[in-house]
Each structure stands twice: as structure tokens, then as C-alpha cells.
């Protein structure tokens, strides 16, 4: 069976490669040219936004796993160019080549109030759902493990090194930490599985935490004798910092809408995933034992 995956150079995509290549003939699509033999897989180069010959890359492809997307951008238009228009171009090419299964990795942060990123991913979901393909949409929560650099792993690092937790706002924002191994296994079980055709799945960890509760749980696992020092940072201050950083690029590609998507209320119902594929996510403590979340 032939599988093509976009977004292979990201944390989640990189983690998936080793599992996929053991079972499938794997083609990896990326924006910048890559040595064709890296990871022992075939690499192809294409721009999802402007590429006019995407269909030529889909010859004999049975399943497409679409992970590629922009997650942090200070130019709102860029979110929609890549996440919406890029998905549309790929879907059209898949329809032309009669790809048997299209798996779209979306986000749990689907809400009109979640900022441009959330809105662009929702628009992309609609394109997938309105297509002629056998599609599956997966909405993962905050993934940790595998050396991810998102908010969960950054919080773990600060707590481990300095017993310090930086918390935006009033601590009410919630996380549902999802172990990367559970995310990967669900995708592997989904490939060309007709049980998952034309369905939307939310994947989350078994417990939802406020940021304060999450910090305490991490500290407890790390055997800290005391709770971490929690510094609450006013949202207005964070917003001002992110807007300034967007102009000056002082601290990497941080974006203002990260706060919007953090604060919205998100679904934590993974019952459909459990019913169809026996999804049974491990708890935070077990996930931390099994992952490489500690930094040197």
C-alpha cells in the first residue's frame, strides 16, 4: 500500500515516519528539497499553495495523511493561504487521482473565537467534508512527548529546571495532554479503515487540567517536595508582547492568536474514537515515563 504524508518534517510527522515506513511504501512531501533517501523514504518537493501539478505526485497513492499547516503566523493571510487554500489544492488533486482515503489532521481548537489559526483549520475541514473522498478528520489536543516544543513541553522544562510555571491569565485555561504515542497509534489504525470514513474524531488525554493543575501534576511526577512557583501573567501584557514580537521577531515565531486558541472552550469527548477504534489514552504520569519530555 502506498501512503503519502505532508508535514513530514514537523514533530508529529517526524515521529510517524518510522512507524509508517515499516508497513507501507511511504512518500514524504515537503516544501523545500530534501535528499531523496533520508529516512529510507522517497521525498518529493511541492508547494501546496502554488503547485499546479500536485496530481502527478499522487500516482498510485492509496492514502494521504495531511499534517502540513501553519500553526504560528503574525500574517493572518498566511494561515488561510496554507491551511485552507493548500488543503483545497491537495484535496482536488486527490479527487483527480481517486485516492482511497484522505486523513486530515486538524485541531481541537476549532472555534470562531479561536483566532485566525482556528478559523483557517475549520475552513479546511469544510473543504475536506465537502469533497468526494473517503475522508477522516482528526482533532488532537495538546500533544506531548517526542521532544515537542509546544506549551506542555515548555511548561515541563521550566518546572523541572527551575520549579517555575508561567501561567497566562487567571489559570482557567484548560489542557487535555495527549501522549504522542496514542496519537500515532490512532492514525496507524485509521489508514484505509472504513470504520473511520467520513467521521470527525477528537483525540485528547484522559484528564483535562487547568494550567495550575497541570503544573502541580508535573511537579508531583518529578518528585518535587513543593509545588512549583506560579507566576500569573496578565493577558493584556502577553498580547502586547506577542504583537511586538510579531513585528520585531525577537523570540521566534510566536503569534497573538496563540492566546485566543488557548482560552476557548474545547471538546474533550473522545467517545467516538473509543467506540470505533478502542482509543484508550494513557494518563499524564504514564506518558511522561514513556516519553522524552525532559530536556538536557
MOTAGI-V621433 format. One line per field, one symbol per residue. ss: DSSP state (~ for helix, > for strand, _ for the rest). A space follows every 10 residues. Layout:
BEGIN
ss=???
END
This chain:
BEGIN
ss=_>>>>>____ ~~~~~~~~~~ ~~~_>>>>>> _______~~~ _>>>>_____ ___~~~~~__ __>>>>____ _____~~~~~ ~~~~~~~~~~ ~~~~~~____ >>>>>_____ _~~~~~~~~~ ~~~~~~~~~_ ____>>>>>> __>>______ ~~~~~~~~~~ ~~_>>>>>__ ___>>__>>~ ~~~~~~~~~~ ___~~~__>> >>>_____>> ~~~~~~~~~~ ~_______>> >>>_~~~~~~ ~~~~~~~~__ ______~~~~ ~~~_______ ~~~~~~~___ ___~~~~~~~ ______
END
